[in-house]
Amino acid sequence: MSQSLIVAIILIVMIVSFFAGYIPMAATALAVPMFLQITGVLSFKDAWAGFSSSTVISLVVLFILGGILNQTTFLEDLKQFVVTKLGAGAKGKRRVLLAAMLMSVVFSTFASPVSAMAIMLPIVVAIAKDTGLPVKNTIKACTDVACSSNNVLPVGPALTAYITFNGYLEAAGATERFRFADPFLAKVPIFLVFFLYIYFIGFKHYAKNGDVKVPEAGESAAKKADRKKAELTPFQNKLGKILFFGSAAAMIITSTFTSIDLYIVGGIAILIALAAGVINQKEAIRTIRWETIFIYGGTVSLSTAMNDSGLNEIIATGISSILGGVTNVYIVAGVFFLTSFIVTQFTSNRTVGAVFRPLSIAAAVGLGMDPRFTLLAIHYGSSLSNLTPMATSAQLLAFNEGGFKMKEFVLGSIGPALIYFIAFMVWFPINFSVL
């Protein structure tokens, strides 16, 4: 049996198990690297590398930072402000939802979706509960817009996006090139349609029982009952707020202008908080969402296996063969978008982009089409990580924090994804004059 077939079987079994719900997701996720190692697809080091990755360390740091904020009076103060100011009046809930979604986009644009949602989730849950917004729906709405906000503003890595894309085009012998503003002009109208759909329509359909009780900071009810929140002195209370928001600002600055990892910045803030008594060791450990760590660490190995076994290339080659006789630019771009969108729900969008971008350009050049259209079809299809909790760490945070069922999570995400796809298919031909 080939390694690619083994990986495909493990992938299918994992998906079925996640949807069936008979086995805890964390247990299923942990079984993935076990079987990848047993079958010889991955070595021990590669199979379990997810648990020692910088992403896992960053998640732990961000969870504890959220716990530091929970120790202060900030969330209570925020609740009072939201309820009395933004939440007042007939349209109060809508204003609160809009503010939460916009804050998520801004944080994500300057940092990353997972950093944004790790910072935002305690705030989102608190204001949703106190204003009567369905908690699940609010969490998912904020996460979806955060995950899809890349290239909306010309900051950070987005500044050099056109250079990277032009490198792909030049390597393939294409004559077309992107200008500096092209990625933003291409993305903003699509994102606005996506954002407005979620705000006005999609928000209502994420979950039917969206007002369920959501545990704060990843704690069980038993754990919360077993301990009392420590009383902080005015100095400790102020220091906790400064450490949380100061580290968030520092993460944005360092990720934009330096190569310093965010967990270094967050780790320093945590050490200061522990030394000052803002949070104690037991409380810090309790804030870590272990299920999220297990699911991420287990499933990320599948992305490595799909790449190393050649399964990604098999999928890409199959799509290329199917499109061999197709000359309609809409069909070609649509197929590339949907394929990259589906694959990225189970593996890294970077991996999907690395495999499919050169292929999409080669296919377009060979068929006499504008390769910018197909290249960005792959780019935006692979970055639409909203359908499953395996798509990105930010969605995994939302899944666990909201207490979603897999079926509920997927069904609620189909509408926004479909709107995004339709907006792409309408706007891109106009933007790049390929009509």
Secondary structure, 3 states (H helix, E strand, C coil): CCHHHHHHHHHHHHHHHHHHCCCCHHHHHHHHHHHHHHCCCCCHHHHCHHHHCHHHHHHHHHHHHHHHHHHCCHHHHHHHHHHHHHCCCCCHHHHHHHHHHHHHHHHHHHCCHHHHHHHHHHHHHHHHHHHCCCHHHHHHHHHHHHHCCCCCCCCHHHHHHHHHHHHHHHHCCCCCCCCCCHHHHHHHHHHHHHHHHHHHCHHHHCCCCCCCCCCHHHCCHHHHHHCCCCCCCHHHHHHHHHHHHHHHHHHHHHHHHCCCCHHHHHHHHHHHHHHHCCCCHHHHHHCCCHHHHHHHHHHHHHHHHHHHCCHHHHHHHHHHHHHHHCCCHHHHHHHHHHHHHHHHCCCCHHHHHHHHHHHHHHHHHHCCCCHHHHHHHHHHHHCCCCCCCCCCHHHHHHHHHHCCCHHHHHHHHHHHHHHHHHHHHHHHHHHCCCC
